[in-house]
Amino acid sequence: MNVAELLERAALLYGDRPALVFGERRWTYRELDAAVSTLAGGLAGLGCEPGERIALHLPNCPEFVLVYYAAQKCGLIPLSINVTYKAEEIGYIVGDAAASVLLTANSVAAHLPPSRAMPTVRHHLNVRDLASLTGKPLLALDRDRDETAAILYTSATTGRPKGVMLTTANIVSNSYATVHHLKMTPEDRGLCALPMFHCFGQNAIMNALVTAGGLMVMHERFVPDRFVAAVVEHRITILYAVPTMYILFLAMEKTPDFSSVRLCFSAASTLPADVEQRWYDTHGHWIQQGYGLTETSPFASYNHEIAFRRGSVGTPIENVEMKIVDPEGREVPHGELGEIVIKGPNVMRGYFGNPEATVEAIRNGWFYSGDIGYRDADGYFYIVDRVKDMINVSGFKVFPREVEEVLFRHAAVKEAAVVGIPDPVRGEAVKAFVVLQAGAQVEGDELKALCRQVIASYKVPESIEFIDTLPKNPTGKILKKELRRRPS
């Protein structure tokens, strides 16, 4: 079993169909697999043993796809590195994973630490070196289903990031589940402007499209106008986006033409209910939310398998179980809040070199997500917030998302993020950061008054700060830890 067999199968079944487009560069499945096989021979010639790590420090580019599958073919483990990280962060990850090979590109190479700071790396490569890195074409090696096939480092809320080890079985099963639930076919065309170093771009988009035999149009980064134009040019059928992107589309002066799109998919963070409703009112169909984490490959649940339910992340995908538990790990009744735990073939092998964190995260086969939610009587799951983001005001629990949803109701509010800040009397106080729609104006007192009409007084923001933009990671997730660090 090998992840690269997804590509080899696609080359056999859909050889002449388009597989990858990046600007003027394009490959059919037959051409892509042939290029990958030759590159795999070159990587094998470096003398690395199967199981060694190859660090991919690359922006979205065809070379990411080529090297990812070439590494899989010869048994190397792709180690994806966030290209927005600085030298110290990269040095830690490369050292922690003991990478033997590092591949970068000119556009991001300046972020790397000096070679002496990465002593495990024996081969430093640039994408310009790949043309000469050729060898006898290789077919995918047979790998055990439970061997590590990829490592992706999580962006930690506190402390150092952890290396999530995904097995061959994790990735292959999740790719097939994605194809099944999204009803993907070779006729589908997806546009990926989300980072390939993230699990969403790498597995839910790239590996799933390859499994289906569909076309992936790749952009180096998300540029709204260019993205919208590409949807029309390539007749995109699946819109892959995160909530921030949907908010930007809705704010455009001219409504984008998404008439070719059959499915709008959202993941990576929770979609505000107001955005969900406005999208339906504008485009005539709902955004389908997926839920999961890097540790779950990432797909864990989907709305919808049977019937769409607004505001929900749906029901568990095939062969996956989910439940809501209390702090002692006991399942709670329908409608009660607790932590979401997940079990199935999508759950990671563990954290690389960190057995303590692995034991803490996976208990009796269940992965503890750190997400607070509830399940309704029909088995649909709803996300309320992250355990670590919960605010404690004089012993009362405040879930930031509940407050954010109220703020979103005001027409002037484009984005909102709520955090807890230290309070000498109550322990924590609620603070909101708000980004306004272009040209809109509103006073903080007006937003507080709106909140008082809907939620308990202890949940109403003590203070509201208006800012131009919210800090986000490359997938659009709001970085609340940075908001908490801002001076009051």
RANOR-V480109 format. One line per field, one symbol per residue. ss: DSSP state (A for helix, B for strand, O for the rest). phi: phi as a letter, one per 20 degrees, with the letter a starting at -180 (. if undefined). psi: psi as a letter, one per 30 degrees, with the letter a starting at -180 (. if undefined). A space follows every 10 residues. Layout:
# RANOR-V480109
ss=???
phi=???
psi=???
This chain:
# RANOR-V480109
ss=OOOOAAAAAA AAAOOOOBBB BBOOBBBBAA AAAAAAAAAA AAAAOOOOOO OOBBBBBOOO OAAAAAAAAA AAAAOOBBBB OOOOOOAAAA AAAAAAAOOO BBBBOOOOAA AOOOAAAOOO OOBBBBAAAA AAOOOOOOOO OOOOOOOBBB BBBOOOOOOO OOBBBBBAAA AAAAAAAAAA AOOOOOOOBB BBOOOOOOAA AAAAAAAAAA AAOOBBBBOO OOOAAAAAAA AAAOOOOBBB BOAAAAAAAA AOOOOOOOOO OOBBBBOOOO OOAAAAAAAA AAAOOOBBBB BBBAAAOBBB BBOOOOOOOO OOOBBBOOOB BBBBBOOOOO BOOOOOOBBB BBBBOOOOOB BOOOAAAAAA ABBOOBBBBB BBBBBOOOOO BBBBBBAAAO BBBOOBBBOA AAAAAAAOOO OOBBBBBBBB BBBOOOBBBB BBBBBBOOOO OOOAAAAAAA AAAAOOAAAO OOBBBBOOOO OBOOOOOBOA AAAAAOOO
phi=.bgfffffff ffecgeefdb cbmeebceff ffffffffff ffffffneeg ofededdcff agfffffgff fffenfdfde dffefegfff gfffffelfe ccdccgfcff ffffgfecff fecdcdgfef feecbfgdef fedfgeffda ccefeffcme fdeeedegfg ffffffffgf felfcfffcd dddefffeff ffdfdfffff femeededdf becgffffff gfgelfddee bdggffffff effdffedfe febddcbnbf effffgffff fednbeeeed crcgfdmdfc bbdbedbfcg neendgfgmd dcbdcegene fdfgnefaee cccqfefgfq egmcffffff edclneeefn deabcefene dcedaegfeg dddlneeceg ffffffffff feeebbbdce cgcfeencce cddcdefgne caegfffffg fffdcgffef gfbcdecfbe fcefenffef ffffefff
psi=kkeffeeeee eeehefkkek kjbfklklee eeeeeeeeee eeeeffgkkk flkjkjiklj lefeeeeeee eeeggljkjk kjfflleeee eeeeeefhkf kkkaleffff fklleffiff jfjjllffff efilakkklk lkkkfglkfk kkkljkelak lkjjjkleee eeeeeeeeee eghklffkkk jjgkkfflee eeefdeeeee efglkjkkke ljjeeeeeee eeeghkfkjj lleeeeeeef fkekkljhff kfkkkkaelk kkeeeeeeee eefgllkjkl kalefggfke lkjkeekkjk flgalklkgk kklkllfggk kllkfkkakk lkkaffklea kkgifeeeee ejkhfkkjfg kkalklfggk kkkelkeffk kjjhfkkkje eeeeeeeffk ffkelkkklk lkkfefellk kkkkkllkfl kkleeeeeee effelleffk kelkkklelk kllfggkkif eeeffkk.
